[in-house]
Amino acid sequence: MTPGGRVSAAGIRDAFERVGAETCTRNADTSGRTTDTRHL
């Protein structure tokens, strides 16, 4: 989070990639959508 309360696109993408990687690892054998979504 930035002091102004705004989140940069890079920061958002960075956070999504971190969470996405964890989710993908956890659900790799149950859902292929997680992997596909991360590459949009």
C-alpha positions, 0 to 999 in steps of 0.5 A: 500500500502506498501512503496515498492509499493508491496501489500501483499496477505493479504492486497489484500484479506482484501480489496476485502473482504471489497469491496465484503461485500459492493457489496454483500449487495447492490446487494444481491437481483439482483446477486448471483455471488457476494456472490459466487465469495467472497468464491473462 
